Amino acid sequence: LVDGHESALGMASPRRELVPADEDETNGLMDEDIKALEHSRSKLRRQLGLCALVVLAGVGIVLHGSLSEAASPATLRLATWNIAAINNNPFEYWITHSDPDYNTLMADVQAFVDAPAERDVPVEEVFSESRWQELKALMAAEGWDVDGTEARWHEDFRSRKIISGFLKDRSIGEKRLASMPDRVTNTIHTRGGSVSCRPTVINCYEGDLGSGDKWWVEWKQFMFATQLATGDGDSKTRPAAMLKPIKRAKYPAVSAEEEAMSLPLQTLSQAIFDAILVHIVNSVSPSGRWQQLRQEMCDALNRHKDTRTLEILQQTYGTTDAVFLQEAAASFRTSAAKRLGGRYIVAAPSTLDTSRDQNSLLLLRRDLFLEASLVDRTEEVMKTFDRNVPVAPGDLFVLQVDDTLGRPYLLASFHGDTNGLATIPVLEAVTALAARMPERRLIFGLDANTYEHEAPGKQDVLGFARAYVAKGLTSCWGDTPDPTNHTTYNARTYLQAQLQKAAKQSETAAKGDKNPKDFLLFSPASFTVRSTTKDNTGERRYVEDMVFPTLQFPSDHGVLSTTLEVQPPRLSRYLRPSLLHR
């Protein structure tokens, strides 16, 4: 109170000026009285000054963290990256490779499949009758009824042409006769963290596949004799025993007869498929150079993929405040904690997905975020979805955290389904949680799996943008992102189990996945964008129209990095209305 009026936060208030005594005021007073009056006024001045200091100190205490935040404009350096689950097949996608031998190999394989001419030989020339007889005996020893499959071999499969009649037969793909057993036996994870690979072209098998005879010896041994420790305890199993029936209910192209004999039928189909691929690569690369290239690619894209990923995070993005990761294996979290744990809190959902091994994680800089403040909010969001929303365990991670300045955040990392159909439902659920926690600043890093063009059954990028703007958010690309600003560019080759999805080298843009998929979302009231970059090299550079991964960049998604300026909070969030309306 100053002369009966309130004064706070610099607001003016009318008051009487305190002035030195003049002659009129002191006229008629004795010297002692004048001295007493001056002393009294001097004391009043000191009291008023002390009062002002007390008022300012009180305001400072009330607004402690908030005013310090408002007075210190800050930035947040963020990145989001779908590091991509490890791909067991190094040949599955076209990559940018510096070795011309790779391009020659892939072009020759493509030519073999596209225009085989006289090379389109009957199946029995690459998978002989004698091999069928051996396989039949092995399958019978499993207790499988092989009569129906034997009839299919003699009446159908043996005489089919290897390219036009088998690899290009869409019904084999629709029935999953080769791709289903490949999924089960391609690369089998065993106890202790090691893997066992089926002898085939399309994985990281380390043995010699330089001829059909060498392949067949190893293939039989692997499928029917190799004992693998895959579960808990001391139990072991053989790959053939791991195969599952192909259900007509899930794959309607499968007939009732085929469903009944699906175990031996898929095993035969797998053997023929593998034999054809071995025949193709050895035909176009008789020197065996294809095997050397495969091992080099396996080192870069499979065996040492996590090492290179962590190297990029540490060396190129090591000053980033928060990194939103998607599709990380459970083992990656352990590796990240060892290599980056001194600098970052490696945060993960309380329940990790270890079967699909595709988890969303967060890396939070230790000198900025308080580990003791972490609260996992994932289940609170997940339980709101019905079975029609294609969200699997591990896809979403929602975390409550505070920083060292006392600023509260709600952070979310998410990997959308292939068609992006879960992206908007997840956006709605996360923003609904954020609305119940208005004091927290929401930042959402995600692979939205959105597409440049609108198409039935797929989420287009502009439709997604309208959805996040409607929820009061913007993105690092603004309210209306450019649909041609791509963050992925990949396409399948002819060396994989679903040939109907393959693209020629000249068709990678038209038939591949070249789309704007990756985003950082936030409220424009909380943050403004200072800069945004994308990277498909590991060097903070993005090479447009380059397919990736490459041997140097091990993911099929670019890294997205953004620097945000933190907006100061409005005083209305902290002051009493009565104080504001004075």
N, C-alpha and C positions, 0 to 999 in steps of 0.2 A: 504494500500500500504506500503510495506517495501522495500525500495531501488528500487522502480519501479516494484516490483513483487507482485502478489496477493497471499494472504495466508488466507485460511478459512477452518474450520472444521479439523484442524490438518494437512492439506496437506503441505508437505515440499516445500520450495521455495528457490532458490539460492539467497544469499545476502552476502554482505561484513561484516566480523566480526568487531564489534566495540571494540577496545582495548585501554588500557591506553596509554597515550603519552610516547614515549621512548626518549632516548637521541638524536637519529638521528633527530627525528621530532622537538625536542625543541632546538636543537643546534643553538645558535645564537640569541635566543629570550630572551627578558628581563623577569624578574620575573613576572611583571604585565601581559605580553603577555601570559606567560605559565598559569597563574591563569585564565585568560579570556578563553583560549582554553579549559581547564579542565571544567570550568563552563558551556561552550557551549555544550560540549559532555554529561555532566551530565543532562543537560536540555533535550537533544535529547533522552537520554535513558528514561526519565520520559514520554516524549511525545509518544514514541513508545509503552511503557507499557500501557498507557492510550488508545492508538489506538487499541491495541489488546483486551483490556477489552470491548471497544465499539463494536468491530466486534463480539466478543462472545455474548455480550448482544443482539445484533441485530439478530444473528442466533437463540438465545433462544426465542426471541419474535416471529420470523417467524414460528418457529417449536413448539411453546408453548405446546399445548395439545399432539401433536404427539410425541415429544421427551420425555415428561414425561411418556407417555404410553410405549414407547420403553425402557425407563430406568427402568420401574417398571413392571417386568413380573407379570401377574395376572392370577387368575383362575376364572372360572364361574361354579357355582354349579347349575345344571339343573335337572328337573324332568318332565316327561310326564306321564299322567294317564288318561285313559278313566274310569271315575268314575262310568259309567253305569247309564242309566236312571232307575228310581225306577221301580222295577218289582212288579206289583200288585199281582202276584201269587207266594206265598212263596214256593210252591211245584214244580214249573215249571222245575227247574234244580236240578240235583243231587248236594248236598252240602256235605262238610266234617263236620260232627257233632260229638261232643264228647259223646252225649247221645245215648246209644245202642238202646233205644226205637225208635229213628228216623230210624236207619238202619233196625230194625225189621219191622216197619210200611211200609217202602218203599219196602222192600223185599216181604212182604205179598201182597201188592197191585200189584207188578209186577207178582207174582205167580198167583194171581186171574185173571189178564188179559191174561197172557201167557197160562195158562192151567186151564181154569175155570171148565171144566168137567160139573158136575151136577149144578154148580152155574151159568151156562150160561142160565138163565131163559128167558122166553118171556118178552118183554118190558112191557106188561100190568100187570105184577106182581110187577113192581116197579113204574109204572105210570099207574094207574088204569083207567078203563072206566069212573068212577065217576069224576076223576080229568080231564079227557078229556072233559067231558060235562061242567064242570065249566069253563075250559079254553076256550072252544068254545063260551060260552055266553059272556065272557069278551072280546074276540076278535071281536065278532059281534057288541058289544057296541062301539067299536072303529070305526065302519063303514067299517070294512074289509069284503070282500066276503070270507066266510069260507067254501063254498061248496066243492071246490076242495081239500082243506086241510082235510076236514072230510072224503072224499073218500080215501085219502092217509092213514089216520089213520086206517080206518076199513080194507082196502084192503092190507095194507103194514106194516106200522110202528108197530102196536099193537102186531103183531105176530113175529116180528123179535126177535132174541136172543140178549140180551143186550151187549154181547162182540163181538161175531163173526158177528152178523148181524147189529150192530149199531156202537160201538166204533171202530171196525176194518174195517168198510166199507169205503174204500178209496174215494168213490164217495161223501160221506157226507163231507169229508175234502176238496175235490176238488171243491165242490159247495159252500163251506164256510157256510153251513147251521147251524152249531153250533158255529164256530169260529167268524163269522161276528157279530152276535148279542152279543157274549161274548165281543168282542172288544168295542162295543158301551156301554154296560151296566155293565161290570164287576166292574169298579170303576169309579164313576162319580164325577168330581170335581165341587164343587158348590161355589157360591159367598162367600167371606170371607175366602177362603183357606181350607175349610173342604172338606171331601169326603163322598160319600154315596155308599155303596157296595151292589151288588146284593147278596141275600142269596145263596151262593154256596161254595163248598169246595175250589175252586181255587182263593180265594182272602182273604182279611183280615176282612171279615164280623165277627162282634163280638157277634152276637146272637147264640143261641143254635141250632145246627143242628144234635142233637143226635138221631133223627128219621126222617123217611120220612114224617110223619104227621106234625111234627114241622116245617120241611123245607117248606112244601107246603103252610101252612098258611102264613108264612113270604114272600114266593116268590110271591104269588098272590098280596099281599099288596104292595110290592115293585114295581112290574112291572106295575100295573094298577091303583094304588091309591095314591102312594107317590108323592107329588108335590115337585119338586126340582128347586131351583133358580140357573140356570146355566149360564145365560147370563147377559147382562147389563139391567139396569132398574129394574122394579118390576115384570117382567114376570116370570112365573114358568111353568114347564112342567113335564110330567110323563115319566118314562123310555120307556114304550111301544111306546110313541109318538116320541121318538128319533130314532127309528129303521129306516133304509133306505132300499129301494128295492135292491136286488142283481141283478146286470145287467149282462145279457148274453154276452154283448160286452167285458166285463172285465173278466168274468169267463165262458168260452165257454162250460164247462161241464153242466151248467145250461140250461135246455130246455126252449123253449118259454113259455110253460105252467107253468113251475116252476117259471120263472121270473114274470109272471102275478100274481101269488099267493105267492110271496116270503116273504111278511110281515107275514102272518099267518103261513106259512110253516117254516120259520126260528124261529118263536116264539115257535111253537110246538117242533121243534128240540132242541132248547135251554132248554126247560122244561124237555124233556126226558134225555138229556145229564146231566143236573144238578141232576136229580133224580137218575140216574145210579151211579154217583160219590158218592152221599150221601149214597146210598145202599152199595157200595164197602167199603168205609172207616169204616162205622159202622159195617159191617160184619167182617172185619179183626181186628177192634179195638173197641169191644163192650163196653169197660170200658170208652170210651170217651177220652182216652189218646191222640188220634190224634188231638183233638181240643186244648188241652193244648200245644202240640208241635207246632201247627200252630200259636198260639198266640205268643209263644216265638220267632218263626222265623219271624213273622210279625214285632215284636219289633226290631229285629236286622237288618233285610233286607229291611224293608219298613218304619215303623213309625219313627225309629231312625237312618235310614241309613245316612242321611245328617250329623247328630251329630257325628256318628262314623267316617265318611269320613273326616270331619273337624278336628276331634281329631287326626287322623293319619297325616294329613297335618301339624297341629300345633306341635305335639309332636315328630314325627319322621322326618319330612321334614321341620321343622321350620327355619333351617339355609340355606335353598335352595334360590338361588338368583332369579330364574325364574321357575315357574311351568306352564306347558302347560296342560290344562284340556280339556276333551271332554265329550260330552253327559251330560252336566250339565243342570238341570232345571233352569228356570228363578228364582224360589224361592231360589235356592242354591246360586245364586249370592248375594242375599240379606243377607242370613245367613252368607256367607263367609265374606261379608263386615263388619258385626257386630262382628264376632269372630276374624277375621284375619286382619281387616282393619287398625289397628294400626301399623302393621308390613309390610303389603303388599298393593300395589295398586291392586284392583280387577278390571281388565279391561275386557270389553265385547264389542261385536259388537254393532254398533249404533242401529241396529234392532235385537231384540231378538226373537227367535221362541218360542212362548208360547203355541202353539197347540201340536206339537210333543214333546216340552220341552226337546230338545237335542241340547245344545249349546256348542260351543267351547269358552273357556275363557283363560285368562292369569293372573297369580299372579306374581307381580313384586315387589321385595324388595324396600321399600321406601328409604332406605339410600343408594341405588345404582342407581336407575332409577329416572328420572325427570318426574313427572306427567304432568308438563306443556308442555312437548315435545311430548305427545301422539298424534298420527294422525292415524285414522282408515282408512286402505287402502283396506278393504274387498270388497266393491262394485266395486272398480277398477278392481279386479280380477274376481269377480262373473260375471260381465257383458260380459266377454270374452267367457263364456261357451254357447254352444248351447243346445237344449233340449235333446240331446242324452247323455249328461254327467249327471249321476245321483247324482247331488249335490243339497241338499235342504238348505233352509235358516237355519242358525245356525251351519251347518256342518263346515264352515271355518271361521277363524278369522285371519286377517292380520293386523299387527300393526307396525307403525313406532315409534321408541322411542330412546332417547339418555340417556347415563348414566352420572353420576356426574364427570367422567373423560373426558367428551366430546366425548366419543366414540359413533358413530351412529349405530343403529341396525335396522334390519327388522325381526320381529318375526312372525311366523305363527303357528297356532294350527288347526288341522283338524281331522275329524272323517269320514273315508271312508264308502261307502255303503257296504252291507253285502258281496258282491262278490269281492270287491276291484276294480271294473271297473273304478271308478272315480279317483283312486289314482294317476295314471300317468298323466292324463290330468290336475289335480290340481297341481301336481309337476311342470309340464311344465309352467303353468300359473303363479305360484308363482316365479319360477326362471326367467321368462321373466320380471316380475316386478322388481326383484332384479337386473337384468342386466341393467335396466334403472336408478338404484340407486347404482352405483358401490362403492360409499363411505361407504355404509352401509353393515354391517356384517349380513348375513342371518343365522338364526337358525330356524329350522322347527321341531316341535314336533307333532307326529301324530300316530293315530291308522290307519295304512294303510290297515287293513283287508286283509292282504296277507296270502297265504297258503303255507304249507310245500311242497306240491306236485303240479305239474302243472296239470291242468284239464280244460276242455272246460268251458268257461264262468266264470272262476275265475282267479284272479291275483296271480301268484306264486311269492314267495319271491325273488328268484334269478332273475327273469325277472324285478322285481321292482328295485333290486340292480343295474342291468345293466343300467336302466333308470336314476337313480340318479347319477351314476358315469359319464354317458354321459353328464350330466348337470354340471359337475365340482364339484360335492359334494361327501362327504363320510358320513358315519354314525357312531354312537356310537358302532356299531358292525363291523365297517370296510367296505371295498369295497365289500367283499363277505361274507355276514352273513351266519351263520350255520343254515340251514333250520330246524334242530331239536332243536334249542334254542327257546323254546316256551314261549310265554307270556300270553297265554290263555289255559284253560282246563275246559270245561264245556260240559254238555250233558243233554238233556231233559229227564224228567221222564215220567211215565204213567199218571200223574195227571195234564194234560193240554189239551187244546182244539184241538191240532193237533197231534193225536196219531201216525200218520205215521212218525213223526219225533222223536219218543221216542226211547231211548236206554236202554237196560238192564244194570244192574249195572256192569256186566262183559264186556259190550260193550262200555263203556264210551270213551275209547281211540280210538277205531276203528270207532265209529259212532258220537263221539262228536266233539267239536271244540277245537282241541289241535294244535295250530299253532303259528308261529312267526309273530306277528302283529304290534308290537309297536316299534317306532324308534325316534331318534333325528338325524336330518340331518344338515350339515354345510359344509363350504368350508375348505379343509385341509390347505389352505394358511392362513386362519384366526385362526384356532384352531387345537390343537392336544389333543387326548384323554389321560387323566391321569388315569381314572378308570370308570368302568360302572358296575352297579349292577341292579338286578331285585328283586321284592318283592311281595309275595302273602300272607304275614302274617301281614303286618302293622308294622313289626319290622326290616325292611331292610334284611329280609331273604326270600329266595324262596325255597319252598319245591317241588321238582320235583315229577311228577306223583301224585299230589294231586289235586282233583277237587276243584274248588272254583267258587263262593264265599263260605265263611264260616261264622259262627256267629260273628267272630272277624274281618273278612276282607270282606267288603260288595260289592265288585265289581267282575265282571268276567274277568277283565283285571288286570295284575300285574302293579305295579308302576315301571317305568324305571327311574333310576337316573344316571347321568353322571357328572363327573368333567372334565371340559375342561381347557386346558392351552391356554391363549390368546396369539397369536403370535404377536410380534411387527410389526408394519407396515414398509414396505420398504421405505427408504428415497426417492426413485424415485417417490413416490406418492406426495412428498411435495417440492422437490428441483427443481429449474430451470434446464433444460437440459444443458444450457451453463455453469452452475456451476459444473455439474457432469463430464463434458468432458474436464475440464481443465487439 
